[in-house]
């Protein structure tokens, strides 16, 4: 009786059954392809068409790349080696890499100065881009522009020292008047620095040694990708604070400051950059004192900075307009004055909102530095269109040189884009 009753009781398992593996079509690559590439009939058609287009592109370019020649000294020798087969003549890159990177007149024995400046640039950018690093490293960031100028241009060290002193004078004036009005303090600091540099220009020739420690290299000898990097980094660094000041000045309660900023922004945004570059090349020198010797590089920096700062000002103004009025009222309720409210409450939020627009302008500005080739500045495109293609050895090599320019620009622009996405995630710009 007991045995029969024991057999009629349902079996109760004391341990859990191990999980069975998911079906092949519900996990792994098959699941990802089914959900992302073949979820619907239109998606499947688009995927098949895209794969076919990619196949056509790779079928046409891969043999050309893989059969490339790297060791010849001219295009004629490349064709002899290829013997009619499809292949690229990458030898132009191995022969002219120094001109593509540094220009054709920068002394080859001074390349180390540019490389040292590039390494210092990475060190100086680190505390600005990654704010978890110690704030003491910002001292290196502040000193980098003056050290880089001396390394690349050479000459007397008193020139960067005078430039640094002018910045300090401008900062003191800014700190004195910023409590009254941010725009007044900012533009007053700029005016004080310019006056100091103008007066120091009369004294500098008398203290300049005849035999400087570093060989002086004129700006006309700068070229290649180095010129694009210097223009991009300098103009983006200068246009961001100027753009912030213009955005705040446009919202200022002082009518004179407000209308000056409005007229400047609207005028610059209505003029093409290439027109401003021609103005920098032909006319801007007439606005400086006679004999001041303001070279073309500085004039181009001024014009590109003015152009980009106007666009950045509008992006930041959009970020300021996106903030609710309660943020301004909260700053007033805490008893903060205007500079404190902008520095601690308003600008941090507005800049976070404006990150995508600022990065978009920075990337576009870096690519627009290639326009300087139209005013006879031999950047990387100027080198390709000028000395390299004009030589008899490499006349006719286009895809290899332009492809190299595309790669080096893509690396920098893609890096900027990825950093901006990381920064947006880090700062939680979606206000979650």
Buried (B, 14 or more C-beta within 10 A) or exposed (E): EEEEEEEEEEEEEEEEEEEEEEEEEEEEEEBEEEEEBBEEEEEEEEBEEEEEEEEEEEEEBEBBBEEBBEEBEBBBBBBEBBEEEEBBBBBBBEBBEEBBBBBBBBEEEBBEBBEBBBEBBEEBBBBEEEEEEEEEBBEBBEBBBBBBBBBBBBBBBBBBBBBBBBBEBBBEBBEEBBEEBBBBBBBBBBEBBEBBBEEBBEEBEEEEEEEBEBEEBEBBBBBBBBBBBBBBBBBBBBBBEBBBBBBBBBEBEEEEBBEBBEEBBEEBEEBEBEEBBBBBBEEBBEEEEEEEEEBBBBBBBBBBBBBBBBBBBBBBBBBBEEBEEEBBEBBEEEEBEBBBBBEEBBBEBBBBBBBBBBBBBBBEBBBBBBBBBBBEBBBBBBBBBBBBBEBEBBEEBEEBBBBBBEEBBEEBBEEBBEEBEEBBEEBEBEEE
